[in-house]
Amino acid sequence: MKSNKSTPFKTLLFTIIILLLVNVAGFYLFKRFDLTADKRYTLSPATLNVIKDVKEPVYIYVFLTGEFPAQFKRLQTETRQMLEEFHAYNSNITFKFSDPMEDEATAEAYKQELTAKGFVPVNINQTIKGKKTLTQVFPWAKADLGEKSVAVPLLVNNFGSNSDDNINKSVQLLEFAFTDALTKLTSNTKKRLAVLKGNGEIKDKYMADFLRSAKEYYTLAEFNLDSLQNDPAKVLSNLRHFDATLIAKPTQPFSDNEKYILDQYIENGGKTMWLIDKVSIDLDSLQNDQQATLAFPLDLNLDDMFFKYGVRINNKLIQDLLSTPITVQSQNGEMPIDWLYSPIIKSEENHAINKNVNLVKLEFANQIDTLKNGIRKTVLLKSSAQSKPIGVPVRIGLADFTNVVDESAFKDGGQIIGTLLEGRFTSAFKNRVKPFTVADPVDDGKNNKMIVIADGDIINYKYVNKKPLINDIDPWTQQSYGNKDFLINAMNYLLDDNGLVDIRNKNIELQLLDDKKVEKEYTKTQFLTIGAPLLFLLVFGLVYGWLRKRRYAR
């Protein structure tokens, strides 16, 4: 009979060889397996393309650490795992977690420094060792590439959502947040955005924050349609160098030459975002002895263009019970009063543009009708169910809503305020005499996209009552509005060539405990989570001991 003493040695040697081969193969071949049901760690192709473009070291500093509730621990864990994925695909991306409040001696100064840079903390009430405490958490990260630095928000704090829903939305947006930051840091070629001037558009200071944010994605330049009065064809040629045009709250009518320039720009594929007021009214107009003024129609000479493209902006203002107050001066200082002309729009999340966007604040918004013409329309902004349109001219005063409001009158809800148009736009000058001659006039254009929003003040989100917000928080509603996110998403969608908007659509469902169900079935839950495993181990031990005893009793 041959000895089997060499068999264990051969098995060990074979195992070592297999392990070495696997490690060598792993060094040259890279593959990660995502076993989660929702594929939360499977990065999108757009993200992978951005990660591959990182040729220099990017350092990501995450401030979300410390002692805080389980929901934030969950967000912290998901953030770490997401960054591990990024690092696994490109070692140039490194990250570090740090607690700004760890060193009590420097915590206050560090907090002030972070807050000044826009990293605003969140206050959380929690119970630690039987005592209720208020903890400040910094749900932020910072990505650095050389001298460039980008703030990365990690927490979504949407109005009307509970903490679990907000954490779930935050996890959904982690990939987008970090991919967006890398895009801002590494993008070398930027598309061009024209900011239209010359027709009484909103002042730069009221849209400065949006322009600063847009500049991280695009090359911006002012553009005046009347820059060459005697050569409109040349103006059109110059405008075609821009990929998109922003028309923000014009107050002066457009001439036929200017309209035809924009029309032919659109027909040739130029993207446009229109922020339009059709009613002339402003809060400053109410600062008089009567504290009232007359709101009247504003004719911009654009109605025929919009009608041809598939929308009509009506000379009607929206009153909405879901609105923000404004302040008036009293003997005791400033005091808030109800103001139904400042609707706040809760997103229906029916498109990537408005998904995971907090309340959007408007001021004297107008009503939009959509028309049947073969263009696909997607409603992006709509007033609440408790709203109604008001025709103009109408007298508007600060005391309009100081008395009891008849809520039963607000039943015409769902007024359209903003819409996305997609398709082949027909020229507003088709079968008409053209204002001037162009080399290749187009009557039926290319596939294109435009966004029309019937409120020019949507871009003026840093101010309330013409006063700048402190830390972006409205003192009366305690909300940080989602206007910037909405507008940036809208422009990204119009000009998207790297899939950022698609990443926003990624759905991740965290399996959270139902607190009410756990409380109701507490004993059963305890047995399933603690008792059942212990019982299983006990039964297994008894059976194993009995089998072992029986085997060696022979």
C-alpha positions as CSV (number, residue, x, y, z in Angstrom):
1,M,0.0,0.0,0.0
2,K,1.4,3.4,-1.1
3,S,1.9,6.2,1.4
4,N,-0.3,9.3,1.1
5,K,2.0,11.5,3.1
6,S,2.9,13.6,0.1
7,T,-0.7,14.4,-0.7
8,P,-1.1,17.3,1.8
9,F,2.1,18.8,0.5
10,K,1.0,18.6,-3.1
11,T,-2.4,20.1,-2.2
12,L,-0.7,23.0,-0.4
13,L,1.7,23.6,-3.3
14,F,-1.1,23.5,-5.8
15,T,-3.1,26.0,-3.7
16,I,-0.1,28.4,-3.4
17,I,0.4,28.3,-7.2
18,I,-3.3,29.0,-7.9
19,L,-3.2,32.0,-5.4
20,L,-0.1,33.4,-7.1
21,L,-1.6,33.1,-10.5
22,V,-4.8,34.8,-9.3
23,N,-2.8,37.7,-7.8
24,V,-0.7,38.1,-10.9
25,A,-3.8,38.1,-13.1
26,G,-5.4,40.6,-10.7
27,F,-2.4,42.9,-11.1
28,Y,-2.9,43.1,-14.9
29,L,-6.7,42.6,-15.1
30,F,-9.2,44.8,-13.2
31,K,-12.8,43.7,-12.5
32,R,-15.1,44.6,-9.7
33,F,-18.4,42.8,-9.0
34,D,-21.5,44.7,-7.7
35,L,-23.7,42.2,-5.9
36,T,-26.3,44.9,-4.8
37,A,-29.8,44.6,-6.2
38,D,-29.9,48.2,-7.3
39,K,-26.3,48.2,-8.7
40,R,-25.5,51.2,-6.5
41,Y,-21.7,50.6,-6.9
42,T,-21.8,50.2,-10.7
43,L,-20.5,53.5,-12.0
44,S,-22.2,54.8,-15.1
45,P,-20.2,55.1,-18.4
46,A,-20.3,58.9,-18.1
47,T,-18.7,58.7,-14.7
48,L,-16.0,56.3,-15.8
49,N,-15.1,58.6,-18.7
50,V,-14.7,61.5,-16.3
51,I,-12.6,59.4,-13.9
52,K,-10.3,58.3,-16.8
53,D,-9.7,61.9,-17.7
54,V,-8.1,62.6,-14.2
55,K,-4.4,62.7,-15.1
56,E,-3.2,64.6,-12.1
57,P,-3.7,63.9,-8.4
58,V,-7.2,65.0,-7.0
59,Y,-7.5,65.1,-3.3
60,I,-11.0,64.9,-1.8
61,Y,-11.5,65.9,1.9
62,V,-14.7,64.7,3.4
63,F,-16.0,66.6,6.5
64,L,-18.8,64.2,7.2
65,T,-17.4,62.5,10.3
66,G,-18.0,62.6,14.0
67,E,-20.7,61.5,16.4
68,F,-24.1,61.7,14.7
69,P,-27.3,59.6,14.2
70,A,-27.5,56.4,12.2
71,Q,-28.9,58.1,9.1
72,F,-25.8,60.2,8.8
73,K,-23.6,57.2,9.6
74,R,-25.3,55.5,6.6
75,L,-24.5,58.5,4.4
76,Q,-20.9,58.5,5.6
77,T,-20.6,54.8,4.8
78,E,-22.1,55.2,1.4
79,T,-19.8,58.2,0.7
80,R,-16.7,56.2,1.7
81,Q,-17.7,53.3,-0.5
82,M,-18.4,55.5,-3.5
83,L,-15.0,57.2,-3.1
84,E,-13.4,53.7,-2.8
85,E,-14.9,52.9,-6.2
86,F,-13.5,56.1,-7.7
87,H,-10.1,55.4,-6.3
88,A,-10.2,51.8,-7.5
89,Y,-10.7,53.0,-11.1
90,N,-8.1,55.8,-10.9
91,S,-5.4,55.9,-8.2
92,N,-5.0,59.7,-8.9
93,I,-8.2,60.1,-6.9
94,T,-7.5,60.0,-3.2
95,F,-9.7,60.9,-0.2
96,K,-9.5,61.6,3.5
97,F,-12.2,61.9,6.2
98,S,-11.7,64.5,8.9
99,D,-13.9,65.9,11.7
100,P,-13.8,69.7,11.8
101,M,-15.0,69.6,15.5
102,E,-12.5,67.0,16.7
103,D,-10.1,69.5,18.3
104,E,-12.0,71.6,20.7
105,A,-9.3,74.3,20.8
106,T,-9.6,75.1,17.1
107,A,-13.1,73.8,16.4
108,E,-14.9,77.2,16.6
109,A,-12.3,79.0,14.3
110,Y,-12.4,76.1,11.9
111,K,-16.2,76.1,11.8
112,Q,-16.2,79.8,11.0
113,E,-13.6,79.3,8.3
114,L,-15.7,76.5,6.6
115,T,-18.9,78.5,6.9
116,A,-17.3,81.5,5.3
117,K,-16.3,79.3,2.4
118,G,-19.9,78.1,1.9
119,F,-19.7,74.8,3.9
120,V,-22.7,75.5,6.0
121,P,-23.2,73.1,8.9
122,V,-26.5,71.3,9.7
123,N,-27.8,71.2,13.2
124,I,-29.0,67.8,14.4
125,N,-30.9,67.0,17.6
126,Q,-29.9,63.6,19.1
127,T,-29.8,61.8,22.4
128,I,-26.3,60.6,23.6
129,K,-26.1,58.7,26.9
130,G,-29.6,59.7,27.9
131,K,-29.0,63.4,27.2
132,K,-30.4,65.5,24.4
133,T,-27.7,67.4,22.5
134,L,-27.5,69.6,19.5
135,T,-24.8,68.4,17.1
136,Q,-23.4,70.3,14.2
137,V,-22.5,68.2,11.1
138,F,-20.8,69.3,8.0
139,P,-22.3,67.3,5.2
140,W,-19.7,68.5,2.7
141,A,-16.6,67.4,0.8
142,K,-13.9,69.5,-0.9
143,A,-12.2,68.3,-4.1
144,D,-8.8,69.9,-4.9
145,L,-6.7,69.7,-8.1
146,G,-3.7,72.0,-8.0
147,E,-5.0,75.4,-7.1
148,K,-8.6,74.6,-8.2
149,S,-11.1,73.7,-5.5
150,V,-14.7,72.6,-5.7
151,A,-17.2,72.2,-2.9
152,V,-19.2,69.0,-3.0
153,P,-22.6,68.9,-1.2
154,L,-23.4,65.5,0.3
155,L,-26.8,66.2,1.9
156,V,-30.1,66.8,0.2
157,N,-32.5,68.6,2.5
158,N,-35.7,68.9,0.6
159,F,-38.8,70.5,1.9
160,G,-41.5,68.1,3.1
161,S,-39.2,65.0,3.1
162,N,-38.3,63.2,6.3
163,S,-34.7,62.5,7.3
164,D,-34.7,59.0,5.8
165,D,-36.0,60.2,2.5
166,N,-33.4,63.0,2.4
167,I,-30.6,60.5,3.2
168,N,-31.9,58.2,0.4
169,K,-31.9,61.1,-2.1
170,S,-28.4,62.1,-0.9
171,V,-27.1,58.6,-1.5
172,Q,-28.7,58.6,-5.0
173,L,-26.8,61.8,-5.8
174,L,-23.4,60.9,-4.5
175,E,-22.1,59.6,-7.8
176,F,-23.4,62.8,-9.5
177,A,-22.0,65.1,-6.8
178,F,-18.4,63.7,-7.2
179,T,-18.6,63.3,-10.9
180,D,-19.8,66.8,-11.2
181,A,-16.9,68.0,-9.1
182,L,-14.3,66.1,-11.2
183,T,-15.9,67.6,-14.3
184,K,-15.5,71.1,-13.0
185,L,-11.8,70.4,-12.0
186,T,-10.7,68.5,-15.2
187,S,-12.7,70.0,-18.1
188,N,-10.4,71.7,-20.5
189,T,-12.9,72.3,-23.4
190,K,-16.0,74.2,-22.4
191,K,-19.1,75.0,-24.4
192,R,-20.0,78.6,-24.9
193,L,-22.9,80.3,-23.3
194,A,-24.1,83.8,-24.4
195,V,-25.8,86.0,-21.9
196,L,-28.1,88.3,-23.8
197,K,-27.9,92.0,-23.2
198,G,-29.5,95.1,-24.7
199,N,-33.2,94.6,-24.0
200,G,-33.4,95.7,-20.4
201,E,-32.4,92.3,-18.9
202,I,-32.0,91.7,-15.2
203,K,-28.9,93.3,-13.6
204,D,-25.8,91.2,-13.2
205,K,-25.7,91.4,-9.5
206,Y,-29.1,89.6,-9.2
207,M,-27.9,86.7,-11.3
208,A,-24.2,86.8,-10.3
209,D,-24.3,83.5,-8.3
210,F,-25.8,81.6,-11.2
211,L,-23.2,83.0,-13.6
212,R,-20.4,82.1,-11.3
213,S,-21.8,78.5,-11.1
214,A,-22.3,78.3,-14.8
215,K,-18.8,79.5,-15.4
216,E,-17.5,76.3,-13.9
217,Y,-19.1,74.4,-16.8
218,Y,-19.1,76.9,-19.7
219,T,-17.4,79.8,-21.2
220,L,-19.6,82.9,-20.7
221,A,-19.8,86.1,-22.6
222,E,-22.3,89.0,-22.9
223,F,-23.9,89.3,-26.3
224,N,-25.9,92.3,-27.6
225,L,-28.3,91.6,-30.5
226,D,-28.0,95.2,-31.5
227,S,-24.2,95.3,-31.5
228,L,-24.1,95.8,-35.4
229,Q,-27.2,97.7,-36.3
230,N,-26.3,97.8,-40.0
231,D,-25.3,94.2,-40.3
232,P,-27.7,91.8,-38.5
233,A,-26.5,88.9,-40.7
234,K,-23.1,89.3,-39.1
235,V,-24.7,89.4,-35.6
236,L,-26.4,86.1,-36.4
237,S,-23.1,84.7,-37.6
238,N,-21.4,85.8,-34.3
239,L,-24.2,84.3,-32.2
240,R,-23.8,80.9,-33.9
241,H,-20.4,80.6,-32.2
242,F,-22.3,80.1,-29.0
243,D,-23.9,76.7,-28.1
244,A,-26.6,78.2,-25.9
245,T,-28.1,81.6,-25.1
246,L,-29.6,82.8,-21.8
247,I,-32.4,85.4,-22.1
248,A,-33.0,86.6,-18.5
249,K,-35.9,88.9,-17.7
250,P,-35.9,91.3,-20.7
251,T,-38.1,94.4,-20.2
252,Q,-37.8,96.1,-23.6
253,P,-39.4,94.8,-26.9
254,F,-37.4,92.9,-29.4
255,S,-37.2,94.3,-32.9
256,D,-38.0,92.1,-35.9
257,N,-34.3,92.0,-36.7
258,E,-33.4,90.7,-33.2
259,K,-36.3,88.2,-33.3
260,Y,-35.1,86.8,-36.7
261,I,-31.5,86.5,-35.4
262,L,-32.8,84.4,-32.4
263,D,-35.2,82.5,-34.7
264,Q,-32.5,81.5,-37.1
265,Y,-30.1,80.7,-34.3
266,I,-32.7,78.3,-32.9
267,E,-33.5,76.8,-36.3
268,N,-29.8,76.0,-36.7
269,G,-29.6,74.1,-33.4
270,G,-28.7,76.8,-30.9
271,K,-30.1,76.1,-27.4
272,T,-32.1,78.8,-25.5
273,M,-33.3,79.3,-22.0
274,W,-35.9,82.0,-21.7
275,L,-36.7,83.6,-18.3
276,I,-39.6,85.8,-19.3
277,D,-42.0,88.2,-17.5
278,K,-45.2,89.1,-19.4
279,V,-46.4,91.4,-16.6
280,S,-44.7,94.6,-15.5
281,I,-44.6,94.6,-11.7
282,D,-41.8,94.6,-9.1
283,L,-41.6,94.7,-5.3
284,D,-39.8,98.1,-5.6
285,S,-43.0,99.5,-7.2
286,L,-44.8,99.0,-3.9
287,Q,-42.5,101.3,-2.0
288,N,-44.7,104.4,-2.1
289,D,-47.2,106.2,0.2
290,Q,-50.0,104.0,-0.9
291,Q,-47.9,100.8,-0.7
292,A,-49.6,99.7,-4.0
293,T,-49.2,99.9,-7.7
294,L,-50.8,98.8,-11.0
295,A,-49.6,95.6,-12.7
296,F,-50.0,95.8,-16.4
297,P,-49.1,93.7,-19.5
298,L,-45.6,93.8,-20.8
299,D,-45.2,93.5,-24.5
300,L,-41.9,92.1,-25.5
301,N,-43.0,91.4,-29.1
302,L,-42.2,87.7,-28.7
303,D,-45.7,86.2,-28.7
304,D,-45.6,85.1,-32.3
305,M,-42.3,83.3,-31.8
306,F,-43.4,81.4,-28.7
307,F,-46.7,80.5,-30.3
308,K,-44.9,79.0,-33.3
309,Y,-42.6,77.0,-30.9
310,G,-45.6,75.7,-29.0
311,V,-46.2,77.8,-25.9
312,R,-48.1,81.0,-24.9
313,I,-47.1,83.1,-21.9
314,N,-50.3,84.8,-20.7
315,N,-50.7,88.2,-19.1
316,K,-51.7,86.6,-15.8
317,L,-50.0,86.4,-12.4
318,I,-50.1,83.3,-10.2
319,Q,-51.4,83.5,-6.6
320,D,-50.5,80.5,-4.6
321,L,-51.3,79.6,-1.0
322,L,-47.9,77.7,-1.0
323,S,-45.8,80.9,-1.0
324,T,-43.2,82.8,0.9
325,P,-43.9,85.9,3.0
326,I,-42.3,89.3,2.3
327,T,-41.2,91.8,4.9
328,V,-42.6,95.3,5.6
329,Q,-41.3,98.0,7.8
330,S,-43.3,98.6,11.0
331,Q,-42.7,100.5,14.2
332,N,-41.1,97.5,15.7
333,G,-38.8,96.9,12.7
334,E,-39.3,94.4,9.9
335,M,-42.2,92.0,10.0
336,P,-43.3,89.3,7.6
337,I,-46.7,89.4,5.8
338,D,-48.4,86.8,3.7
339,W,-47.6,87.3,0.0
340,L,-49.3,84.9,-2.5
341,Y,-47.4,86.4,-5.4
342,S,-44.2,84.6,-4.2
343,P,-45.1,80.9,-4.9
344,I,-42.7,78.2,-3.9
345,I,-42.8,75.2,-6.3
346,K,-42.4,71.7,-5.1
347,S,-40.9,69.6,-7.8
348,E,-42.9,66.7,-9.3
349,E,-39.6,65.0,-10.2
350,N,-40.9,64.0,-13.6
351,H,-37.6,64.8,-15.3
352,A,-33.8,64.7,-14.6
353,I,-33.9,68.6,-14.5
354,N,-36.1,68.8,-11.5
355,K,-35.2,65.5,-9.8
356,N,-34.0,65.9,-6.2
357,V,-34.4,69.7,-6.4
358,N,-35.6,71.5,-3.3
359,L,-38.4,74.2,-3.4
360,V,-38.0,76.7,-6.2
361,K,-38.9,80.3,-5.2
362,L,-40.6,82.5,-7.7
363,E,-41.8,86.2,-7.7
364,F,-44.7,87.5,-9.8
365,A,-44.7,84.3,-11.9
366,N,-46.9,84.2,-15.0
367,Q,-49.1,81.4,-16.5
368,I,-48.1,79.3,-19.5
369,D,-50.3,77.5,-22.0
370,T,-48.9,74.7,-24.1
371,L,-50.1,74.4,-27.7
372,K,-50.4,71.3,-30.0
373,N,-47.8,71.5,-32.7
374,G,-45.7,68.3,-32.7
375,I,-43.1,69.6,-30.2
376,R,-42.7,67.4,-27.1
377,K,-43.5,69.4,-23.9
378,T,-42.4,68.5,-20.4
379,V,-43.8,70.6,-17.6
380,L,-40.9,71.4,-15.2
381,L,-42.5,74.0,-12.9
382,K,-46.1,74.0,-11.9
383,S,-48.0,75.9,-9.1
384,S,-49.6,74.0,-6.2
385,A,-53.1,72.7,-6.2
386,Q,-54.2,75.7,-4.2
387,S,-53.4,78.4,-6.7
388,K,-55.1,80.6,-9.3
389,P,-54.3,83.0,-12.1
390,I,-55.1,86.7,-11.9
391,G,-55.5,88.7,-15.0
392,V,-54.0,92.2,-15.5
393,P,-54.2,95.1,-15.3
394,V,-54.8,94.8,-11.6
395,R,-54.0,96.9,-8.6
396,I,-51.5,95.1,-6.2
397,G,-50.8,96.3,-2.7
398,L,-48.9,95.1,0.4
399,A,-52.2,94.8,2.3
400,D,-53.9,92.5,-0.2
401,F,-53.5,89.4,2.0
402,T,-53.6,90.9,5.5
403,N,-57.2,89.9,5.9
404,V,-58.6,86.4,5.9
405,V,-58.1,84.8,2.5
406,D,-60.9,82.8,1.0
407,E,-59.1,79.5,0.4
408,S,-62.1,78.0,-1.5
409,A,-61.2,80.4,-4.4
410,F,-57.9,78.7,-4.9
411,K,-59.0,75.7,-6.9
412,D,-57.5,76.3,-10.3
413,G,-54.3,74.6,-9.3
414,G,-51.5,73.2,-11.4
415,Q,-50.8,76.3,-13.4
416,I,-47.8,75.8,-15.7
417,I,-44.9,78.2,-15.1
418,G,-41.9,76.4,-16.8
419,T,-41.7,73.9,-19.6
420,L,-39.1,72.0,-21.7
421,L,-39.6,72.0,-25.4
422,E,-38.0,69.3,-27.6
423,G,-38.3,68.7,-31.3
424,R,-37.9,70.3,-34.8
425,F,-39.0,73.9,-34.4
426,T,-40.7,75.7,-37.2
427,S,-39.4,79.2,-37.9
428,A,-41.7,82.0,-36.7
429,F,-40.9,83.7,-40.0
430,K,-41.9,80.8,-42.3
431,N,-44.0,82.1,-45.2
432,R,-43.4,85.6,-44.1
433,V,-41.2,88.5,-45.4
434,K,-37.9,88.2,-43.7
435,P,-36.5,91.3,-41.9
436,F,-33.1,90.8,-43.5
437,T,-31.3,88.4,-45.9
438,V,-29.2,85.5,-44.6
439,A,-27.2,83.1,-46.7
440,D,-29.1,79.9,-45.9
441,P,-32.4,80.7,-44.2
442,V,-34.0,77.7,-42.4
443,D,-37.8,77.3,-42.0
444,D,-37.8,73.8,-40.5
445,G,-35.0,73.4,-38.1
446,K,-32.8,70.7,-36.7
447,N,-33.8,68.7,-33.6
448,N,-33.4,71.1,-30.8
449,K,-34.3,71.9,-27.1
450,M,-35.3,75.1,-25.3
451,I,-36.7,75.9,-21.9
452,V,-39.3,78.6,-21.3
453,I,-39.9,79.8,-17.7
454,A,-42.5,82.5,-17.1
455,D,-40.7,84.3,-14.3
456,G,-37.5,86.3,-14.8
457,D,-36.8,86.5,-11.1
458,I,-36.2,82.7,-10.8
459,I,-32.5,83.6,-11.4
460,N,-32.6,86.2,-8.6
461,Y,-32.6,83.5,-5.8
462,K,-29.9,85.1,-3.7
463,Y,-32.1,88.0,-2.8
464,V,-35.4,88.2,-0.9
465,N,-37.1,91.7,-0.9
466,K,-33.9,92.9,-2.8
467,K,-31.8,92.0,0.3
468,P,-29.1,89.3,0.1
469,L,-29.8,86.1,2.0
470,I,-27.3,85.1,4.8
471,N,-25.9,81.6,4.1
472,D,-28.6,81.2,1.4
473,I,-31.3,80.7,4.1
474,D,-34.6,82.5,3.9
475,P,-35.0,83.8,7.5
476,W,-38.8,83.4,7.4
477,T,-39.1,79.9,5.9
478,Q,-35.7,78.6,7.0
479,Q,-35.3,77.2,3.5
480,S,-32.4,77.1,1.1
481,Y,-34.1,77.2,-2.2
482,G,-33.3,75.0,-5.1
483,N,-33.3,77.6,-7.9
484,K,-29.6,77.3,-8.6
485,D,-29.8,73.5,-8.8
486,F,-32.8,73.7,-11.1
487,L,-31.2,76.3,-13.4
488,I,-27.9,74.5,-13.6
489,N,-29.6,71.2,-14.3
490,A,-31.6,72.9,-17.0
491,M,-28.5,74.3,-18.7
492,N,-26.7,71.0,-18.3
493,Y,-29.6,69.2,-20.0
494,L,-29.6,71.6,-22.9
495,L,-25.9,71.3,-23.4
496,D,-25.1,67.9,-21.9
497,D,-22.4,66.0,-23.6
498,N,-21.0,64.0,-20.7
499,G,-24.1,62.4,-19.2
500,L,-24.2,64.4,-16.0
501,V,-28.0,64.7,-16.2
502,D,-28.3,60.9,-16.8
503,I,-26.3,60.3,-13.6
504,R,-28.9,62.3,-11.6
505,N,-31.5,59.8,-12.7
506,K,-29.8,56.9,-11.0
507,N,-32.2,55.3,-8.4
508,I,-30.9,53.7,-5.2
509,E,-33.3,52.4,-2.6
510,L,-31.8,52.0,0.9
511,Q,-33.5,49.3,2.9
512,L,-34.5,51.4,6.0
513,L,-36.3,50.1,9.1
514,D,-39.9,51.1,9.5
515,D,-39.8,52.6,12.9
516,K,-43.6,52.3,13.5
517,K,-43.7,48.7,12.4
518,V,-40.7,47.9,14.6
519,E,-42.4,49.5,17.6
520,K,-45.7,47.7,16.9
521,E,-44.0,44.3,16.5
522,Y,-41.1,44.9,18.9
523,T,-41.2,41.4,20.6
524,K,-41.4,39.7,17.2
525,T,-38.5,41.8,15.9
526,Q,-36.4,41.1,18.9
527,F,-36.9,37.3,18.4
528,L,-36.1,37.4,14.7
529,T,-33.0,39.6,15.1
530,I,-31.6,38.2,18.3
531,G,-33.5,35.1,19.5
532,A,-33.7,33.2,16.2
533,P,-29.9,33.3,15.5
534,L,-29.1,32.2,19.1
535,L,-31.7,29.4,18.9
536,F,-30.2,28.2,15.6
537,L,-26.7,28.2,17.1
538,L,-28.0,26.2,20.1
539,V,-29.7,23.6,18.0
540,F,-26.7,23.3,15.7
541,G,-24.4,22.8,18.7
542,L,-26.6,20.1,20.2
543,V,-27.0,18.2,16.9
544,Y,-23.3,18.5,16.2
545,G,-22.3,17.3,19.7
546,W,-24.7,14.4,19.4
547,L,-23.4,13.4,16.0
548,R,-19.8,13.7,17.2
549,K,-20.5,11.7,20.4
550,R,-22.3,9.0,18.4
551,R,-19.4,8.7,15.8
552,Y,-16.7,8.2,18.4
553,A,-18.8,6.0,20.6
554,R,-18.3,3.1,18.1
